[in-house]
Amino acid sequence: MITFYKKFFLVLLAPLLLSALVGFQLIYLSKTQSALMPGQSSSIPWRAVLSSDVDNGGSSTVTLKESENGIAYDFLLTKTVQYPYASLAIRFLEQELNANRHIDLSPYNKLRFDIRCQPENILSFTIFSFDEKVSKVGDLATYRIPSTYFSCSPISSTREIQLDKLETPDWWLSQNASLASKNYSLKKTSSITFGNSAQSPLEINSSVVIENLVLEGRSWKKIVLGAALLCTIWGAFAFWVFKEYVKTLTNKVQTRLQKDIPIIGYQQLSLEPHKDKERDSLLRLMVTEYHNPDLSLDTTSKQLGMNKTKINEILKQEVGLTFNAYLNKLRLTEAARLLAENSAANVGEAAHLVGYNNVSYFNRLFKTEYGCTPKEFKHSAVEKK
């Protein structure tokens, strides 16, 4: 078995290395990205839409600026209304018609971008998501608006927003009393919006620059294919281990049986007439009656009229075993032969044929003797054929 374990650990390196390679490729290839900026090279068409509280009687302003790698805008929040706001929306468009549309953002779980603003600010990020229960197509006021907040400063920094962990404002839920859940879907997304927060400075000219806006997610199809490949690799390895174990186990038991042949052979020689009648009668009795379940040291002593100690002394001298050990050796050797030579042999039947009424006891003795259960030995012997 030592040889088997050495081979096992050597071969184990192959699936481990393959798994590491597949795992690395899986992490790399399953990653899916869609760059929204620069806008002219985006795979998802969009346009910038500015809005402010002017529509609600306010006087806040927002102005779009040019930016080579992204988008920039200036805004000024005034105190004209209670809740002043200014925002920039990235509105998704139809490829050819240049009309508003919904896109499926569910394959993505993260939005990554570089941002800087002057002065330092706390901004909001909002998704306008169509809700089947309350939303009306084209009426953004009825769309669900899961949101979050993030900080920015004059020094450009990278921000990541988890698209699946946004919060729907309580005030929006209160306006739509039929919706008790804060869960939302990204399958029909109209736009994403960057806007001010309650902590944004008032009456101060502010600017925001957003660059390298990228949607990120995972391709579950590639993950499933990779997992299937890993299962195939380890399944093949497990099959090889099983076959090698069966082969090694069979060889081990066969080697053990070969070592027991001299004992059986000795009995055949010992049946020849010789001067020691006690030894002759004892050995003859054991090799002819070992399959008798009632055969024991007590019954043998009574049948031969021989002292138990004398019986053990004779057997120790002849085969190096005590009565019970030699009896079990005879029975187990014959049981192994029956199981190996007869593919239809039943373990219970073999146990009874060699003198064991208790199959569990037979199983325990067999495993102690040969290192495997009778069932495992029988299976390995059949496999070897």
Sine and cosine of phi, psi and omega as CSV:
sin_phi,cos_phi,sin_psi,cos_psi,sin_omega,cos_omega
0.00,0.00,-0.42,0.91,0.01,-1.00
-0.89,0.46,-0.65,0.76,0.04,-1.00
-0.88,0.48,-0.65,0.76,0.02,-1.00
-0.88,0.48,-0.72,0.70,-0.03,-1.00
-0.92,0.40,-0.59,0.80,0.05,-1.00
-0.89,0.45,-0.72,0.70,0.01,-1.00
-0.90,0.44,-0.63,0.78,0.00,-1.00
-0.85,0.52,-0.75,0.66,-0.06,-1.00
-0.94,0.34,-0.51,0.86,0.05,-1.00
-0.93,0.36,-0.72,0.69,-0.01,-1.00
-0.93,0.36,-0.48,0.88,0.00,-1.00
-0.85,0.53,-0.47,0.88,-0.01,-1.00
-0.87,0.49,-0.57,0.82,-0.04,-1.00
-0.88,0.47,-0.82,0.57,0.02,-1.00
-0.91,0.42,-0.49,0.87,0.04,-1.00
-0.91,0.41,-0.71,0.70,0.02,-1.00
-0.92,0.40,-0.67,0.74,0.04,-1.00
-0.89,0.46,-0.64,0.77,0.01,-1.00
-0.90,0.44,-0.67,0.75,0.02,-1.00
-0.89,0.45,-0.67,0.74,0.01,-1.00
-0.91,0.41,-0.73,0.68,0.01,-1.00
-0.90,0.44,-0.66,0.75,0.01,-1.00
-0.88,0.47,-0.67,0.74,0.02,-1.00
-0.89,0.45,-0.73,0.69,0.02,-1.00
-0.89,0.45,-0.59,0.81,-0.01,-1.00
-0.90,0.44,-0.70,0.71,0.01,-1.00
-0.89,0.45,-0.64,0.77,-0.06,-1.00
-0.97,0.24,-0.75,0.66,-0.11,-0.99
-0.98,0.22,-0.46,0.89,-0.04,-1.00
-0.97,0.23,-0.19,0.98,-0.01,-1.00
-0.96,0.27,0.81,-0.58,0.01,-1.00
-0.91,-0.42,0.66,-0.75,-0.05,-1.00
-0.70,-0.71,0.52,-0.85,0.14,-0.99
-0.68,-0.73,0.93,-0.37,-0.01,-1.00
-0.99,0.12,0.83,-0.56,0.03,-1.00
-1.00,-0.03,-0.27,0.96,-0.01,-1.00
-0.74,-0.68,0.62,-0.79,-0.03,1.00
-0.89,0.46,0.53,-0.85,-0.11,-0.99
-0.87,0.50,-0.58,0.82,-0.06,-1.00
-0.94,0.35,-0.33,0.95,0.01,-1.00
-0.95,-0.33,0.15,0.99,-0.02,-1.00
-0.95,0.32,0.67,-0.74,0.04,-1.00
-0.97,0.23,-0.25,0.97,0.04,-1.00
-0.92,-0.40,0.95,-0.33,-0.02,-1.00
-0.88,0.47,0.63,-0.77,0.04,-1.00
-0.41,-0.91,0.25,-0.97,0.11,-0.99
-0.66,-0.75,0.45,-0.89,0.00,-1.00
-0.99,0.10,0.72,-0.69,0.02,-1.00
-0.80,-0.61,0.85,-0.53,0.00,-1.00
-0.99,-0.14,0.56,-0.83,0.07,-1.00
-0.50,-0.86,0.42,-0.91,0.01,-1.00
-0.49,-0.87,-0.03,-1.00,-0.04,-1.00
-0.98,0.21,0.09,1.00,0.04,-1.00
-0.85,0.53,-0.57,0.82,0.00,-1.00
-0.92,0.39,-0.30,0.96,0.00,-1.00
-0.93,-0.37,0.36,0.93,0.05,-1.00
1.00,-0.03,0.10,0.99,0.02,-1.00
-1.00,0.01,-0.04,-1.00,-0.03,-1.00
-0.75,-0.66,0.26,0.97,0.04,-1.00
-0.91,0.41,0.52,-0.86,-0.04,-1.00
-0.83,-0.56,0.42,-0.91,0.07,-1.00
-0.52,-0.86,0.72,-0.69,-0.10,-1.00
-0.73,-0.68,0.73,-0.68,0.00,-1.00
-0.99,0.13,0.65,-0.76,0.03,-1.00
-0.85,-0.53,0.30,-0.95,0.03,-1.00
-0.99,0.14,0.57,-0.82,0.08,-1.00
-0.52,-0.85,0.76,-0.65,-0.11,-0.99
-0.91,0.41,-0.67,0.74,-0.10,-0.99
-0.95,-0.32,0.13,0.99,-0.03,-1.00
-0.21,-0.98,-0.76,-0.65,-0.02,-1.00
-0.54,-0.84,0.57,-0.82,-0.02,-1.00
-0.66,-0.75,0.51,-0.86,0.06,-1.00
-0.47,-0.88,0.48,-0.88,0.09,-1.00
-0.95,-0.31,0.52,-0.85,0.08,-1.00
-0.51,-0.86,0.40,-0.92,0.05,-1.00
-0.70,-0.71,0.88,-0.48,0.03,-1.00
-1.00,-0.05,0.76,-0.65,0.03,-1.00
-0.93,-0.38,0.22,-0.98,-0.06,-1.00
-1.00,-0.08,0.32,0.95,-0.07,-1.00
-0.89,0.46,-0.63,0.78,0.00,-1.00
-0.88,-0.47,0.25,-0.97,-0.06,-1.00
-0.91,0.42,-0.63,0.77,-0.02,-1.00
-0.85,-0.53,0.99,0.14,0.00,-1.00
-0.94,0.34,0.55,-0.84,0.05,-1.00
-0.47,-0.88,0.43,-0.90,0.09,-1.00
-0.50,-0.86,0.72,-0.69,-0.10,-1.00
-0.55,-0.83,0.33,-0.95,0.10,-0.99
-0.84,-0.54,0.84,-0.55,0.01,-1.00
-0.94,-0.33,0.64,-0.77,0.15,-0.99
-0.98,-0.18,0.98,-0.19,-0.11,-0.99
-1.00,-0.06,0.82,-0.57,-0.06,-1.00
-0.98,0.19,0.60,-0.80,-0.14,-0.99
-0.83,-0.56,0.35,-0.94,0.17,-0.99
-0.93,0.36,0.58,-0.81,-0.09,-1.00
-0.85,0.52,-0.70,0.71,-0.13,-0.99
-0.96,-0.27,-0.56,0.83,-0.12,-0.99
-1.00,0.07,-0.20,0.98,-0.03,-1.00
0.85,0.53,0.52,0.85,0.02,-1.00
-0.96,-0.29,0.37,-0.93,-0.01,-1.00
-0.89,0.46,0.54,-0.84,0.02,-1.00
-0.46,-0.89,0.17,-0.99,0.11,-0.99
-0.98,-0.19,0.63,-0.78,0.12,-0.99
-0.84,-0.54,0.38,-0.93,-0.02,-1.00
-1.00,-0.05,0.95,-0.32,0.03,-1.00
-0.99,-0.13,0.06,1.00,-0.06,-1.00
-0.88,0.47,-0.46,0.89,0.06,-1.00
-0.93,0.37,-0.22,0.97,-0.04,-1.00
-0.95,-0.30,0.60,-0.80,0.05,-1.00
-0.86,-0.51,0.02,1.00,-0.07,-1.00
-0.54,-0.84,0.59,-0.81,0.13,-0.99
-0.85,-0.53,0.85,-0.53,-0.03,-1.00
-0.89,-0.46,0.66,-0.75,0.00,-1.00
-0.36,-0.93,0.34,-0.94,0.12,-0.99
-0.98,-0.20,0.65,-0.76,-0.05,-1.00
-0.55,-0.84,0.54,-0.84,0.16,-0.99
-0.57,-0.82,0.52,-0.85,-0.01,-1.00
-0.57,-0.82,0.42,-0.91,-0.01,-1.00
-0.69,-0.72,0.88,-0.47,0.00,1.00
-0.98,0.18,-0.09,-1.00,0.06,-1.00
-0.83,0.55,0.62,-0.78,-0.18,-0.98
-0.49,-0.87,0.29,-0.96,0.19,-0.98
-0.91,-0.41,0.89,-0.45,-0.06,-1.00
-0.94,-0.35,0.28,-0.96,0.03,-1.00
-0.94,-0.33,0.46,-0.89,0.11,-0.99
-0.79,-0.61,0.78,-0.63,-0.08,-1.00
-0.70,-0.71,0.62,-0.79,0.11,-0.99
-0.94,-0.35,0.73,-0.68,0.09,-1.00
-0.99,-0.13,0.96,-0.26,-0.12,-0.99
-0.91,-0.42,0.74,-0.67,0.00,-1.00
-0.95,0.32,0.82,-0.57,0.03,-1.00
-0.96,-0.29,0.86,-0.51,-0.10,-0.99
-0.85,0.52,-0.44,0.90,-0.08,-1.00
-0.99,0.12,-0.55,0.84,-0.12,-0.99
-0.80,-0.60,-0.35,0.94,-0.12,-0.99
-0.98,0.22,0.53,-0.85,0.09,-1.00
-0.88,-0.48,0.74,-0.67,-0.07,-1.00
-0.83,0.55,0.80,-0.60,0.04,-1.00
1.00,0.00,-0.32,0.95,-0.01,-1.00
-0.99,-0.14,1.00,-0.01,-0.09,-1.00
-0.89,0.46,-0.38,0.93,0.01,-1.00
-0.90,0.43,-0.34,0.94,-0.01,-1.00
-0.99,-0.14,-0.04,1.00,-0.02,-1.00
-0.98,0.20,0.52,-0.85,0.08,-1.00
-0.95,0.32,0.58,-0.81,-0.11,-0.99
-0.77,-0.64,0.93,0.37,0.11,-0.99
-0.88,0.48,0.69,-0.73,-0.17,-0.99
-0.63,-0.78,0.17,-0.99,0.15,-0.99
-0.38,-0.92,0.09,-1.00,-0.01,-1.00
-0.79,-0.61,0.46,-0.89,0.05,-1.00
-0.48,-0.87,0.34,-0.94,-0.02,-1.00
-0.99,-0.17,0.40,-0.92,0.11,-0.99
-0.52,-0.85,0.36,-0.93,-0.06,-1.00
-0.62,-0.78,0.08,-1.00,0.02,-1.00
-0.89,0.45,-0.32,0.95,0.04,-1.00
-1.00,-0.02,0.81,-0.58,-0.04,-1.00
-0.87,0.50,0.71,-0.71,0.01,-1.00
-0.60,-0.80,0.36,-0.93,-0.01,-1.00
-0.99,-0.11,0.73,-0.69,0.03,-1.00
-0.86,-0.51,0.56,-0.83,0.07,-1.00
-0.81,-0.59,0.76,-0.65,0.01,-1.00
-0.88,-0.47,0.82,-0.57,0.04,-1.00
-0.98,0.20,0.94,-0.33,-0.09,-1.00
-0.92,0.39,-0.39,0.92,-0.02,-1.00
-1.00,-0.08,0.14,0.99,-0.04,-1.00
-0.78,-0.63,0.53,0.85,0.04,-1.00
-1.00,0.09,0.28,-0.96,-0.03,-1.00
-0.91,-0.42,0.75,-0.66,0.10,-1.00
-0.99,0.14,0.82,-0.58,-0.04,-1.00
-0.85,0.53,0.60,-0.80,0.00,-1.00
-0.89,0.45,-0.58,0.82,-0.02,-1.00
-0.90,0.44,-0.55,0.84,0.02,-1.00
-0.94,0.35,-0.65,0.76,0.03,-1.00
-0.91,0.42,-0.59,0.81,-0.01,-1.00
-0.92,0.38,-0.48,0.88,0.05,-1.00
-0.97,0.22,-0.33,0.94,0.03,-1.00
-0.85,-0.52,0.96,0.29,-0.14,-0.99
-0.85,0.53,-0.37,0.93,-0.02,-1.00
-0.95,0.31,-0.22,0.98,-0.03,-1.00
-0.96,-0.27,0.94,-0.33,0.01,-1.00
-1.00,-0.08,-0.34,0.94,-0.09,-1.00
-1.00,-0.07,0.58,-0.82,0.08,-1.00
-1.00,-0.03,0.04,1.00,0.03,-1.00
-0.92,0.39,0.55,-0.83,-0.02,-1.00
-0.62,-0.79,0.31,-0.95,0.01,-1.00
-0.89,-0.46,0.58,-0.81,0.03,-1.00
-0.97,-0.26,0.19,0.98,-0.06,-1.00
-0.92,0.39,-0.49,0.87,0.02,-1.00
-0.81,-0.59,1.00,0.07,-0.03,-1.00
-0.96,-0.26,0.79,-0.62,-0.03,-1.00
-1.00,0.02,-0.65,0.76,-0.06,-1.00
-0.26,-0.97,0.28,-0.96,0.18,-0.98
-0.86,-0.50,0.59,-0.81,-0.16,-0.99
-0.74,-0.67,0.69,-0.72,0.14,-0.99
-0.95,-0.31,0.80,-0.61,-0.04,-1.00
-0.57,-0.82,-0.02,-1.00,0.00,-1.00
-0.99,0.17,0.09,-1.00,0.08,-1.00
-0.79,-0.61,0.04,-1.00,0.03,-1.00
-0.91,0.42,-0.28,0.96,-0.02,-1.00
-0.99,-0.13,0.03,1.00,0.03,-1.00
-0.94,0.35,0.59,-0.81,-0.04,-1.00
-0.92,0.38,0.59,-0.80,0.03,-1.00
-0.98,-0.20,0.47,-0.88,0.06,-1.00
0.83,0.56,0.50,0.87,0.04,-1.00
-0.75,-0.66,0.75,-0.66,0.05,-1.00
-0.91,0.41,0.82,-0.58,-0.04,-1.00
-0.82,-0.57,0.45,-0.89,0.03,-1.00
-0.67,-0.74,0.50,-0.86,0.00,-1.00
-0.69,-0.72,0.70,-0.72,0.08,-1.00
-0.82,-0.57,0.84,-0.54,0.01,-1.00
-0.89,-0.46,0.79,-0.62,-0.03,-1.00
-0.70,-0.71,0.33,-0.94,0.10,-0.99
0.80,0.61,0.75,0.66,0.01,-1.00
-0.98,0.20,0.88,-0.48,-0.11,-0.99
-0.72,-0.69,0.74,-0.67,0.15,-0.99
-1.00,0.02,0.72,-0.69,-0.04,-1.00
-0.77,-0.64,0.57,-0.82,0.04,-1.00
-0.30,-0.95,-0.26,-0.97,0.01,-1.00
-0.80,-0.60,0.62,-0.79,0.07,-1.00
-1.00,0.00,0.96,-0.27,-0.05,-1.00
-0.92,0.38,-0.44,0.90,0.04,-1.00
-0.89,0.45,-0.71,0.71,0.02,-1.00
-0.92,0.39,-0.58,0.81,0.03,-1.00
-0.90,0.43,-0.69,0.73,0.01,-1.00
-0.90,0.44,-0.68,0.73,0.02,-1.00
-0.89,0.45,-0.65,0.76,0.03,-1.00
-0.91,0.42,-0.66,0.75,0.03,-1.00
-0.90,0.45,-0.63,0.78,0.03,-1.00
-0.90,0.43,-0.63,0.78,0.03,-1.00
-0.91,0.42,-0.66,0.75,0.03,-1.00
-0.89,0.45,-0.65,0.76,0.03,-1.00
-0.89,0.46,-0.62,0.78,0.02,-1.00
-0.91,0.42,-0.69,0.73,0.00,-1.00
-0.87,0.49,-0.76,0.65,-0.05,-1.00
-0.96,0.27,-0.46,0.89,0.09,-1.00
-0.91,0.41,-0.67,0.74,0.04,-1.00
-0.90,0.44,-0.64,0.77,0.02,-1.00
-0.91,0.42,-0.68,0.73,0.01,-1.00
-0.89,0.46,-0.63,0.77,0.03,-1.00
-0.90,0.44,-0.68,0.73,0.03,-1.00
-0.88,0.47,-0.69,0.72,0.01,-1.00
-0.86,0.50,-0.68,0.73,-0.01,-1.00
-0.89,0.46,-0.74,0.68,-0.02,-1.00
-0.89,0.46,-0.68,0.73,0.00,-1.00
-0.92,0.39,-0.61,0.79,0.01,-1.00
-0.91,0.41,-0.69,0.72,0.03,-1.00
-0.87,0.50,-0.70,0.71,0.00,-1.00
-0.88,0.47,-0.73,0.69,-0.02,-1.00
-0.91,0.41,-0.67,0.74,-0.02,-1.00
-0.90,0.44,-0.68,0.73,0.01,-1.00
-0.88,0.47,-0.72,0.70,0.01,-1.00
-0.89,0.46,-0.61,0.80,-0.01,-1.00
-0.90,0.44,-0.73,0.69,-0.03,-1.00
-0.92,0.39,-0.65,0.76,0.02,-1.00
-0.89,0.45,-0.63,0.78,0.06,-1.00
-0.90,0.44,-0.65,0.76,0.03,-1.00
-0.90,0.43,-0.64,0.77,0.03,-1.00
-0.90,0.43,-0.61,0.79,0.03,-1.00
-0.90,0.44,-0.56,0.83,0.03,-1.00
-0.94,0.34,-0.41,0.91,-0.01,-1.00
-1.00,0.07,-0.24,0.97,-0.03,-1.00
-0.85,0.53,-0.67,0.74,0.02,-1.00
-0.84,0.54,-0.53,0.85,0.01,-1.00
-0.91,0.40,-0.73,0.68,0.00,-1.00
-0.92,0.40,-0.68,0.74,0.01,-1.00
-0.88,0.48,-0.59,0.81,0.00,-1.00
-0.89,0.45,-0.60,0.80,0.01,-1.00
-0.90,0.44,-0.60,0.80,0.01,-1.00
-0.91,0.43,-0.62,0.79,0.05,-1.00
-0.95,0.31,-0.59,0.81,-0.06,-1.00
-0.95,0.32,-0.21,0.98,0.03,-1.00
-0.98,0.20,-0.20,0.98,0.05,-1.00
-0.93,0.38,0.56,-0.83,-0.02,-1.00
-0.83,0.56,0.69,-0.72,0.09,-1.00
-0.44,-0.90,0.09,-1.00,-0.17,-0.99
-0.95,0.33,-0.50,0.86,-0.08,-1.00
-0.99,0.14,1.00,-0.04,-0.05,-1.00
-0.91,0.40,-0.58,0.81,0.00,-1.00
-0.90,0.44,-0.73,0.69,0.01,-1.00
-0.90,0.43,-0.69,0.72,-0.01,-1.00
-0.86,0.52,-0.74,0.68,-0.03,-1.00
-0.93,0.36,-0.60,0.80,0.00,-1.00
-0.91,0.41,-0.76,0.65,-0.02,-1.00
-0.92,0.40,-0.62,0.78,0.04,-1.00
-0.88,0.48,-0.69,0.72,-0.01,-1.00
-0.88,0.48,-0.70,0.71,-0.09,-1.00
-0.94,0.34,-0.65,0.76,-0.05,-1.00
-0.98,0.20,-0.23,0.97,0.03,-1.00
-0.97,-0.24,-0.33,0.95,-0.07,-1.00
-0.86,-0.50,0.14,0.99,-0.06,-1.00
-0.86,0.51,-0.42,0.91,-0.01,-1.00
-0.99,0.16,-0.09,1.00,0.03,-1.00
-0.98,0.21,0.89,-0.45,-0.05,-1.00
-0.90,0.44,-0.33,0.94,-0.01,-1.00
-1.00,0.04,-0.08,1.00,0.00,-1.00
-0.94,0.35,0.80,-0.60,0.00,-1.00
-0.46,-0.89,0.10,-1.00,0.03,-1.00
-0.89,0.46,-0.62,0.78,-0.01,-1.00
-0.92,0.40,-0.76,0.65,-0.05,-1.00
-0.92,0.40,-0.59,0.81,0.04,-1.00
-0.91,0.41,-0.66,0.75,0.02,-1.00
-0.88,0.48,-0.68,0.73,-0.01,-1.00
-0.94,0.34,-0.67,0.75,-0.06,-1.00
-0.92,0.40,-0.63,0.77,-0.04,-1.00
-1.00,-0.06,-0.16,0.99,-0.06,-1.00
0.89,0.45,0.62,0.78,-0.09,-1.00
-0.86,-0.52,0.63,-0.77,0.01,-1.00
-0.89,0.45,0.62,-0.79,-0.03,-1.00
-0.87,0.49,-0.64,0.76,0.00,-1.00
-0.89,0.45,-0.65,0.76,0.01,-1.00
-0.89,0.46,-0.66,0.75,0.02,-1.00
-0.85,0.52,-0.75,0.66,-0.01,-1.00
-0.91,0.42,-0.59,0.81,0.02,-1.00
-0.90,0.43,-0.70,0.72,0.01,-1.00
-0.88,0.48,-0.74,0.67,-0.03,-1.00
-0.92,0.40,-0.61,0.79,0.06,-1.00
-0.87,0.50,-0.66,0.75,-0.02,-1.00
-0.94,0.33,-0.62,0.79,-0.08,-1.00
-0.99,0.14,-0.75,0.66,-0.11,-0.99
-0.84,-0.54,-0.04,1.00,0.03,-1.00
0.97,0.24,0.30,0.95,-0.04,-1.00
-0.76,-0.66,0.39,-0.92,0.11,-0.99
-0.98,0.21,0.11,-0.99,-0.02,-1.00
-0.84,0.54,-0.80,0.60,-0.06,-1.00
-0.90,0.43,-0.63,0.77,-0.01,-1.00
-0.91,0.40,-0.66,0.75,-0.01,-1.00
-0.94,0.34,-0.62,0.79,0.04,-1.00
-0.88,0.48,-0.70,0.71,0.03,-1.00
-0.91,0.42,-0.60,0.80,0.02,-1.00
-0.87,0.49,-0.72,0.70,0.02,-1.00
-0.87,0.49,-0.74,0.67,-0.05,-1.00
-0.90,0.43,-0.72,0.69,-0.06,-1.00
-0.93,0.36,-0.58,0.81,0.04,-1.00
-0.89,0.45,-0.69,0.73,0.02,-1.00
-0.93,0.37,-0.62,0.79,0.03,-1.00
-0.89,0.45,-0.68,0.74,0.02,-1.00
-0.89,0.46,-0.64,0.77,0.03,-1.00
-0.89,0.45,-0.70,0.72,0.01,-1.00
-0.87,0.49,-0.71,0.71,-0.04,-1.00
-0.93,0.36,-0.58,0.81,-0.05,-1.00
-0.97,0.26,-0.61,0.80,-0.11,-0.99
-1.00,0.01,-0.36,0.93,-0.05,-1.00
-0.88,-0.47,0.97,-0.25,-0.05,-1.00
-0.91,0.43,-0.36,0.93,-0.01,-1.00
-1.00,-0.04,0.02,1.00,-0.06,-1.00
-0.90,0.43,0.67,-0.74,0.03,-1.00
-0.99,-0.15,0.68,-0.74,-0.05,-1.00
-0.85,0.52,-0.69,0.72,0.01,-1.00
-0.89,0.45,-0.66,0.75,0.01,-1.00
-0.90,0.43,-0.68,0.73,0.01,-1.00
-0.88,0.48,-0.65,0.76,0.01,-1.00
-0.87,0.49,-0.72,0.69,-0.02,-1.00
-0.93,0.37,-0.58,0.81,-0.01,-1.00
-0.90,0.44,-0.54,0.84,-0.03,-1.00
-0.99,-0.11,0.11,0.99,0.14,-0.99
0.95,-0.30,0.19,0.98,0.02,-1.00
-0.96,-0.26,0.87,-0.49,0.07,-1.00
-0.99,0.10,-0.44,0.90,-0.02,-1.00
-0.98,-0.17,0.96,-0.28,-0.06,-1.00
-0.92,0.40,-0.60,0.80,0.00,-1.00
-0.89,0.46,-0.66,0.75,0.03,-1.00
-0.91,0.42,-0.64,0.76,0.05,-1.00
-0.88,0.48,-0.70,0.71,0.02,-1.00
-0.86,0.50,-0.69,0.73,-0.03,-1.00
-0.90,0.43,-0.70,0.71,0.02,-1.00
-0.90,0.43,-0.66,0.75,-0.03,-1.00
-0.89,0.46,-0.70,0.72,-0.01,-1.00
-0.92,0.40,-0.61,0.79,0.04,-1.00
-0.90,0.43,-0.63,0.77,-0.05,-1.00
-0.96,0.28,-0.70,0.71,-0.16,-0.99
-0.91,-0.41,-0.05,1.00,0.05,-1.00
0.99,0.16,0.16,0.99,0.04,-1.00
-0.44,-0.90,0.31,-0.95,0.03,-1.00
-0.97,0.24,0.35,-0.94,0.06,-1.00
-0.83,0.55,-0.60,0.80,-0.01,-1.00
-0.91,0.42,-0.69,0.73,0.03,-1.00
-0.90,0.43,-0.65,0.76,0.00,-1.00
-0.90,0.43,-0.69,0.73,0.00,-1.00
-0.88,0.48,-0.69,0.73,-0.01,-1.00
-0.90,0.43,-0.69,0.72,-0.01,-1.00
-0.91,0.42,-0.59,0.80,0.02,-1.00
-0.92,0.40,-0.64,0.77,0.03,-1.00
-0.92,0.40,-0.66,0.75,0.01,-1.00
-0.89,0.46,-0.62,0.78,-0.04,-1.00
-0.92,0.39,-0.54,0.84,0.03,-1.00
-0.92,0.40,0.00,0.00,0.00,0.00
